[in-house]
Amino acid sequence: VSPSVMTIRDDGRRDSWSQMLTVSLLWCFVGQTTGLLPEHVAKSLLQSPEVPRLLLLATALGLAAVVLRSKVLVLGWVCATTCYVASMAQALYGSAIIDVWVAMSAAAGLACAEVLTIFTCVKLWRDQALDFIDPNAIFVSADSDAGDSLYCPLLSEEKQRDVPRLHRRPSLVDAKRVTSPSQLTPEELQCTRDIFRLLREQQLLGSQNWCLHRLLQLAWCRDLQAEAAVKVYAKTLYWNKHLGLPDVPEERVRWAYRSGLGVSAGRDREGRQLVWVRMKFFNVRAIGLKLAIKNAWICLDAALQDLESARKGMTIVYDFSGIGPANVTTNLFDIRTTLLAVGLSHPSRLRKVVFLNAPSLFNAVWAIGKKAVPAVLGELIVFWPRFTSESGWHDELCEKGELPGYLGGNYVEDTEDSYCDWLYHRVEGLQLPYLQSKAQLP
């Protein structure tokens, strides 16, 4: 296995050695358990040469599946484990039927192992090639015929001129923040005062510039409940320090959005700001955990920099059309961290999360995993019942003109930096804890 697969990445990739250790401990537990078997059972197992061989094969495939996060390797691990269990049964009980079944399973497992070896080599080569891609290269846009993948960088100026650019969004809308207490209701004004007092008492103010609008945003993140809002901000500071988000260069944020990951959109039927994410441009290995969370936080903050959005909140839309294995992770640690850091620890009024064009498998997985997600977050997630290929699919979500440009709406860009320019334009002047100093901004 390539050494680069085992290395902790600066962009926040999970250390695969910890996952290998977890699997190894599980196998040690199995070994200790078999050591407690009766003596005659242990002797029967040792007399069968297929048992240790299949155990070794299953262990190797299991470790490779965890390290490389490959569904194909998981399938091979299932085959090898099935053969291993069948061999144990044959060694213990003996049966002609089991003999035939073991022979067939073993043959299928060995054939699968050979095929998986090829898949593994190809995947390792592809991952290695990704490490040499220039982060500052301009990638193929969503409208290009050359492809949509992060693995297709356009490095030459001649090719860059041939790439159709996205059209420009209407304008860089200035942030219309609250500047006077007279703009607030009595309830809002009292809550902002309580929040400022609690932040000062708990020494959470720091050296940052707390403008009135930022206090209002924090107040509405928990429906004008001051104590609950301050707890959210304490979690923001925890994750910011724990993940080291200020150390993630702002140039990396801009690089991630150049591929078309985030696109401009208008407002939904309730008047909430739409935050639109195209998941087929979210390459798990290339972006990583830290950059993903920092990107999400700046999107949320940018969307809330006006009085109407701060009060009504926002709707996040994840478009899953065109996704592949590179856009999905099975790392439960990263999934949990993302849910906690983005869904529960950022001072934003999140009202709805829409999964658009989600594969049917996602619905089945969500039905099982929903119970493990905090109820306050699980209630916000909606699997949109209609696909974008259907006529009138957006009627209940928003008007057609509020859609992103790639879906026929009015919100479009002309350069790969337009959306990121809008993000930084909206948060300009705010001293957010996860952003670097103004001198370092791109």
C-alpha positions as CSV (number, residue, x, y, z in Angstrom):
1,V,0.0,0.0,0.0
2,S,1.3,3.4,-0.9
3,P,2.8,5.3,2.1
4,S,0.8,8.4,1.2
5,V,-2.4,6.6,2.0
6,M,-1.2,6.1,5.6
7,T,-0.2,9.7,6.2
8,I,-2.1,12.4,8.1
9,R,-3.0,15.1,5.6
10,D,-2.8,18.8,6.2
11,D,-6.2,19.2,4.6
12,G,-7.9,17.1,7.4
13,R,-8.0,13.6,6.1
14,R,-8.5,11.0,8.8
15,D,-5.4,9.0,9.8
16,S,-5.9,5.5,8.4
17,W,-3.6,4.0,11.0
18,S,-6.3,4.5,13.6
19,Q,-8.8,2.7,11.4
20,M,-6.4,-0.2,10.9
21,L,-5.8,-0.4,14.6
22,T,-9.6,-0.6,15.2
23,V,-9.9,-3.5,12.8
24,S,-6.8,-5.2,14.3
25,L,-8.3,-5.0,17.8
26,L,-11.5,-6.6,16.6
27,W,-9.6,-9.5,15.1
28,C,-7.6,-9.8,18.4
29,F,-10.8,-10.0,20.2
30,V,-12.0,-12.8,17.9
31,G,-8.7,-14.6,18.5
32,Q,-9.1,-14.4,22.2
33,T,-12.7,-15.6,21.9
34,T,-11.6,-18.7,19.9
35,G,-9.0,-19.4,22.6
36,L,-11.8,-20.0,25.0
37,L,-13.3,-22.8,22.8
38,P,-13.3,-26.4,24.1
39,E,-10.2,-28.3,23.3
40,H,-11.8,-30.8,20.9
41,V,-13.3,-27.9,18.9
42,A,-10.0,-26.1,18.7
43,K,-8.2,-29.3,17.4
44,S,-10.9,-29.8,14.7
45,L,-10.3,-26.2,13.5
46,L,-6.5,-26.6,13.4
47,Q,-6.7,-29.8,11.4
48,S,-8.4,-27.9,8.5
49,P,-5.8,-26.0,6.4
50,E,-8.4,-23.8,4.8
51,V,-9.4,-22.1,8.0
52,P,-6.2,-20.1,8.7
53,R,-5.7,-19.3,5.0
54,L,-9.2,-17.9,4.7
55,L,-8.8,-16.1,8.0
56,L,-5.7,-14.4,6.6
57,L,-7.4,-13.5,3.4
58,A,-10.4,-12.1,5.2
59,T,-8.2,-10.1,7.5
60,A,-6.2,-8.6,4.6
61,L,-9.3,-7.6,2.6
62,G,-10.9,-6.2,5.7
63,L,-7.9,-4.0,6.5
64,A,-7.7,-2.9,2.8
65,A,-11.4,-2.1,2.7
66,V,-11.1,0.2,5.8
67,V,-7.9,1.9,4.7
68,L,-9.0,2.5,1.1
69,R,-12.8,2.9,1.9
70,S,-13.6,0.8,-1.1
71,K,-17.0,-0.8,-1.5
72,V,-15.5,-3.4,-3.9
73,L,-13.1,-4.4,-1.2
74,V,-15.9,-4.7,1.3
75,L,-17.6,-7.1,-1.1
76,G,-14.4,-9.2,-1.2
77,W,-14.2,-9.2,2.6
78,V,-17.7,-10.4,2.8
79,C,-16.9,-13.3,0.4
80,A,-13.8,-14.3,2.3
81,T,-15.5,-14.1,5.6
82,T,-18.3,-16.3,4.4
83,C,-15.8,-18.9,3.2
84,Y,-14.0,-18.7,6.5
85,V,-17.3,-19.3,8.5
86,A,-18.2,-22.1,6.1
87,S,-14.8,-23.7,6.6
88,M,-15.2,-23.6,10.3
89,A,-18.6,-25.3,10.1
90,Q,-17.1,-28.0,7.8
91,A,-14.2,-28.6,10.1
92,L,-16.5,-28.9,13.2
93,Y,-19.4,-30.9,11.8
94,G,-18.4,-32.3,8.4
95,S,-21.0,-32.6,5.7
96,A,-21.0,-33.4,2.0
97,I,-23.2,-30.5,1.3
98,I,-20.9,-28.1,3.3
99,D,-17.9,-29.6,1.4
100,V,-19.4,-28.6,-2.0
101,W,-20.5,-25.2,-0.7
102,V,-17.1,-24.5,0.8
103,A,-15.4,-25.5,-2.5
104,M,-17.6,-23.2,-4.5
105,S,-17.3,-20.3,-2.1
106,A,-13.5,-20.7,-1.9
107,A,-13.2,-20.7,-5.7
108,A,-15.4,-17.6,-5.9
109,G,-13.4,-15.9,-3.1
110,L,-10.0,-16.5,-4.7
111,A,-11.3,-15.2,-8.1
112,C,-12.7,-12.2,-6.4
113,A,-9.4,-11.6,-4.6
114,E,-7.5,-11.6,-7.9
115,V,-9.9,-9.0,-9.4
116,L,-9.8,-6.9,-6.2
117,T,-6.0,-6.8,-6.4
118,I,-6.3,-5.1,-9.8
119,F,-9.0,-2.7,-8.5
120,T,-6.8,-1.8,-5.6
121,C,-3.7,-1.1,-7.7
122,V,-5.8,1.2,-10.0
123,K,-7.3,3.0,-7.0
124,L,-3.8,3.6,-5.5
125,W,-2.5,4.9,-8.7
126,R,-5.4,7.3,-9.0
127,D,-5.0,8.5,-5.5
128,Q,-1.3,9.0,-6.0
129,A,-2.0,11.0,-9.2
130,L,-4.3,13.3,-7.2
131,D,-1.5,14.3,-4.9
132,F,0.4,15.9,-7.7
133,I,-2.5,18.1,-8.9
134,D,-1.8,21.8,-8.6
135,P,-4.2,23.3,-6.0
136,N,-4.2,26.5,-7.9
137,A,-5.1,24.9,-11.3
138,I,-8.4,25.9,-12.9
139,F,-10.7,22.9,-13.1
140,V,-13.3,22.0,-15.6
141,S,-16.6,23.8,-15.0
142,A,-20.0,22.4,-14.8
143,D,-20.8,23.5,-18.3
144,S,-17.7,22.0,-19.9
145,D,-17.9,19.0,-22.3
146,A,-14.5,17.9,-21.1
147,G,-15.9,16.5,-17.8
148,D,-16.8,17.4,-14.2
149,S,-14.2,15.7,-12.2
150,L,-11.5,17.0,-10.0
151,Y,-9.3,14.5,-11.7
152,C,-9.5,16.6,-14.9
153,P,-7.5,19.8,-14.3
154,L,-6.9,22.2,-17.1
155,L,-3.3,23.3,-16.7
156,S,-2.6,25.0,-20.0
157,E,-3.8,28.5,-20.8
158,E,-4.8,27.3,-24.3
159,K,-7.2,24.7,-22.9
160,Q,-8.4,27.2,-20.3
161,R,-9.6,29.6,-23.1
162,D,-11.6,26.7,-24.6
163,V,-13.5,26.1,-21.4
164,P,-17.0,27.6,-21.5
165,R,-17.2,29.9,-18.4
166,L,-20.2,30.1,-16.1
167,H,-22.3,33.2,-16.6
168,R,-22.1,36.0,-14.1
169,R,-24.5,36.4,-11.1
170,P,-26.5,39.6,-11.2
171,S,-24.3,41.5,-8.7
172,L,-22.2,41.3,-5.6
173,V,-25.0,42.2,-3.2
174,D,-23.8,44.3,-0.3
175,A,-24.4,42.9,3.2
176,K,-27.3,44.9,4.7
177,R,-26.5,44.3,8.3
178,V,-28.3,45.8,11.3
179,T,-26.5,49.0,12.3
180,S,-29.0,50.6,14.8
181,P,-30.9,49.3,17.8
182,S,-34.0,51.0,16.3
183,Q,-34.1,48.3,13.6
184,L,-34.7,45.6,16.2
185,T,-37.8,44.5,18.1
186,P,-37.9,44.9,21.9
187,E,-37.4,41.1,22.2
188,E,-34.5,41.1,19.8
189,L,-32.8,44.0,21.5
190,Q,-33.2,42.4,25.0
191,C,-31.8,39.1,23.8
192,T,-28.7,40.7,22.2
193,R,-28.0,42.5,25.5
194,D,-28.3,39.3,27.4
195,I,-26.1,37.5,25.0
196,F,-23.4,40.2,25.2
197,R,-23.5,40.1,29.0
198,L,-23.2,36.3,29.1
199,L,-20.4,36.3,26.6
200,R,-18.5,38.8,28.8
201,E,-19.2,36.8,32.0
202,Q,-18.0,33.6,30.5
203,Q,-15.0,35.3,28.9
204,L,-16.0,34.3,25.3
205,L,-15.8,37.8,23.8
206,G,-12.1,37.6,23.0
207,S,-10.6,40.4,21.0
208,Q,-13.1,40.2,18.2
209,N,-15.4,43.0,17.0
210,W,-18.9,42.2,18.1
211,C,-21.2,44.3,15.9
212,L,-24.9,44.4,16.6
213,H,-25.8,42.2,13.6
214,R,-23.5,39.4,14.7
215,L,-25.2,39.4,18.1
216,L,-28.6,39.3,16.3
217,Q,-27.4,36.3,14.2
218,L,-26.4,34.5,17.4
219,A,-29.7,35.4,19.1
220,W,-31.8,33.9,16.3
221,C,-29.8,30.7,16.0
222,R,-31.7,29.5,19.1
223,D,-35.0,31.5,18.6
224,L,-34.0,34.4,20.9
225,Q,-33.0,32.2,23.8
226,A,-29.8,33.9,25.1
227,E,-28.3,31.1,27.2
228,A,-28.9,28.5,24.5
229,A,-27.3,30.8,21.9
230,V,-24.2,31.3,24.0
231,K,-23.8,27.6,24.4
232,V,-23.8,27.3,20.6
233,Y,-21.0,29.9,20.3
234,A,-19.0,28.1,23.0
235,K,-19.2,25.0,20.8
236,T,-18.1,27.1,17.8
237,L,-15.0,28.1,19.6
238,Y,-14.4,24.5,20.7
239,W,-14.5,23.0,17.2
240,N,-12.6,26.0,15.8
241,K,-9.7,25.3,18.1
242,H,-10.0,21.5,18.0
243,L,-9.9,21.3,14.2
244,G,-7.5,24.2,13.8
245,L,-9.7,25.9,11.2
246,P,-7.7,29.2,11.2
247,D,-4.7,27.3,10.0
248,V,-6.6,26.2,6.8
249,P,-5.4,28.8,4.2
250,E,-8.1,30.9,2.6
251,E,-6.6,30.1,-0.8
252,R,-7.7,26.5,-0.1
253,V,-11.3,27.7,0.4
254,R,-11.2,29.5,-3.0
255,W,-9.6,26.5,-4.6
256,A,-12.4,24.2,-3.4
257,Y,-15.1,26.5,-4.9
258,R,-13.5,26.9,-8.2
259,S,-14.8,23.5,-9.3
260,G,-18.4,24.5,-8.9
261,L,-19.0,23.1,-5.4
262,G,-21.1,26.1,-4.3
263,V,-23.3,28.1,-6.6
264,S,-25.4,31.2,-6.2
265,A,-29.2,30.9,-5.6
266,G,-32.0,33.1,-4.5
267,R,-34.7,32.5,-1.8
268,D,-37.2,29.8,-1.2
269,R,-41.0,30.1,-0.9
270,E,-40.7,31.2,2.7
271,G,-38.2,33.9,1.9
272,R,-35.2,32.1,3.3
273,Q,-31.8,32.4,1.7
274,L,-30.9,29.3,-0.4
275,V,-27.4,27.8,0.1
276,W,-26.9,25.5,-2.9
277,V,-24.2,22.7,-2.9
278,R,-23.3,20.5,-5.8
279,M,-22.1,17.3,-4.3
280,K,-20.5,15.8,-7.4
281,F,-17.8,18.4,-7.0
282,F,-17.2,17.5,-3.4
283,N,-14.2,15.2,-3.6
284,V,-13.8,13.7,-0.2
285,R,-10.1,12.9,-0.4
286,A,-9.1,16.2,-2.1
287,I,-11.1,18.5,0.2
288,G,-10.9,16.8,3.6
289,L,-12.7,17.3,6.9
290,K,-11.2,20.7,8.0
291,L,-11.7,22.4,4.7
292,A,-15.2,21.1,4.3
293,I,-16.3,22.5,7.7
294,K,-14.6,25.8,7.1
295,N,-16.3,26.1,3.7
296,A,-19.7,25.3,5.3
297,W,-19.2,27.9,8.0
298,I,-18.3,30.7,5.7
299,C,-21.3,29.9,3.5
300,L,-23.7,30.0,6.5
301,D,-22.3,33.3,7.7
302,A,-22.4,34.9,4.3
303,A,-26.0,33.9,3.8
304,L,-27.1,35.6,7.1
305,Q,-25.6,39.0,6.6
306,D,-28.9,40.9,6.2
307,L,-31.8,41.4,8.6
308,E,-34.3,39.3,6.7
309,S,-32.0,36.3,6.5
310,A,-31.0,36.6,10.1
311,R,-34.7,36.4,11.2
312,K,-36.0,33.9,8.7
313,G,-33.0,31.7,8.5
314,M,-31.8,29.6,5.5
315,T,-32.4,26.5,3.5
316,I,-29.5,24.3,2.4
317,V,-29.9,22.3,-0.8
318,Y,-27.5,19.4,-1.5
319,D,-27.8,18.3,-5.1
320,F,-26.6,14.7,-5.5
321,S,-26.9,14.4,-9.2
322,G,-23.8,12.9,-10.9
323,I,-22.2,11.7,-7.7
324,G,-19.7,8.8,-7.6
325,P,-17.6,6.9,-5.1
326,A,-15.2,9.8,-4.8
327,N,-18.0,12.0,-3.4
328,V,-19.1,9.7,-0.6
329,T,-17.4,8.7,2.6
330,T,-18.1,5.8,5.0
331,N,-15.9,7.3,7.7
332,L,-18.3,7.5,10.6
333,F,-16.0,9.7,12.6
334,D,-15.9,12.4,9.9
335,I,-19.7,12.2,9.4
336,R,-20.3,12.7,13.1
337,T,-17.8,15.6,13.4
338,T,-19.4,17.3,10.4
339,L,-23.0,16.9,11.8
340,L,-21.9,18.3,15.1
341,A,-19.7,21.1,13.8
342,V,-22.0,22.4,11.1
343,G,-25.5,21.3,12.2
344,L,-25.3,22.0,15.9
345,S,-22.3,24.2,16.6
346,H,-22.5,27.1,14.2
347,P,-24.6,30.2,15.1
348,S,-27.0,30.0,12.1
349,R,-30.7,29.7,11.9
350,L,-31.0,26.6,9.8
351,R,-34.6,25.8,8.9
352,K,-34.4,23.1,6.3
353,V,-31.9,20.8,4.6
354,V,-33.0,19.4,1.3
355,F,-31.4,16.3,-0.3
356,L,-32.1,16.8,-4.1
357,N,-31.6,13.9,-6.6
358,A,-30.5,11.6,-3.8
359,P,-30.0,7.9,-4.8
360,S,-32.7,5.6,-3.4
361,L,-30.1,3.9,-1.3
362,F,-29.6,7.1,0.7
363,N,-33.3,6.9,1.8
364,A,-32.8,3.4,3.1
365,V,-29.6,4.3,4.9
366,W,-31.2,7.5,6.4
367,A,-34.2,5.5,7.7
368,I,-31.7,3.4,9.7
369,G,-29.2,6.1,10.7
370,K,-31.8,8.8,11.5
371,K,-32.1,7.5,15.1
372,A,-28.4,8.2,15.7
373,V,-28.7,11.8,14.6
374,P,-29.9,14.4,17.2
375,A,-33.6,14.9,16.8
376,V,-33.3,18.7,16.3
377,L,-31.1,18.1,13.3
378,G,-32.9,15.0,11.9
379,E,-36.2,16.9,11.7
380,L,-34.7,19.4,9.3
381,I,-33.6,16.9,6.6
382,V,-36.0,16.4,3.7
383,F,-35.5,14.0,0.8
384,W,-37.0,16.0,-2.1
385,P,-39.6,13.7,-3.7
386,R,-39.1,14.9,-7.3
387,F,-36.0,14.9,-9.5
388,T,-34.7,17.9,-11.4
389,S,-35.5,16.0,-14.7
390,E,-39.2,16.3,-13.9
391,S,-41.3,19.2,-14.9
392,G,-42.2,21.6,-12.1
393,W,-40.0,19.8,-9.6
394,H,-39.1,23.2,-7.9
395,D,-42.6,24.5,-7.5
396,E,-42.9,23.8,-3.8
397,L,-39.3,24.8,-3.1
398,C,-38.9,28.1,-4.9
399,E,-39.7,30.0,-8.1
400,K,-37.7,29.1,-11.2
401,G,-35.9,32.4,-11.2
402,E,-34.5,31.7,-7.7
403,L,-32.7,28.6,-9.0
404,P,-28.9,28.4,-9.8
405,G,-28.0,29.1,-13.3
406,Y,-27.2,25.4,-14.2
407,L,-30.9,24.6,-13.5
408,G,-32.2,27.5,-15.5
409,G,-32.4,30.2,-12.8
410,N,-31.2,33.8,-12.7
411,Y,-28.3,33.3,-10.3
412,V,-25.3,32.5,-12.5
413,E,-21.6,33.3,-12.5
414,D,-19.0,34.0,-15.3
415,T,-15.8,33.0,-13.5
416,E,-14.8,30.2,-11.2
417,D,-14.1,32.8,-8.5
418,S,-17.5,34.6,-8.6
419,Y,-19.2,32.6,-5.9
420,C,-16.2,32.8,-3.5
421,D,-15.9,36.5,-4.2
422,W,-19.5,36.9,-3.1
423,L,-18.8,34.9,0.1
424,Y,-15.9,37.0,1.2
425,H,-17.7,40.2,0.1
426,R,-20.6,39.4,2.4
427,V,-18.4,38.6,5.5
428,E,-16.1,41.5,4.9
429,G,-15.5,43.5,8.1
430,L,-16.4,40.6,10.4
431,Q,-13.8,39.2,12.7
432,L,-14.9,35.6,12.6
433,P,-12.8,33.2,14.7
434,Y,-12.1,30.7,11.9
435,L,-10.9,33.2,9.3
436,Q,-7.4,34.5,9.1
437,S,-6.4,38.1,9.4
438,K,-7.6,40.5,6.7
439,A,-4.0,40.8,5.4
440,Q,-4.0,37.1,4.6
441,L,-7.4,37.0,2.8
442,P,-7.3,36.2,-0.9
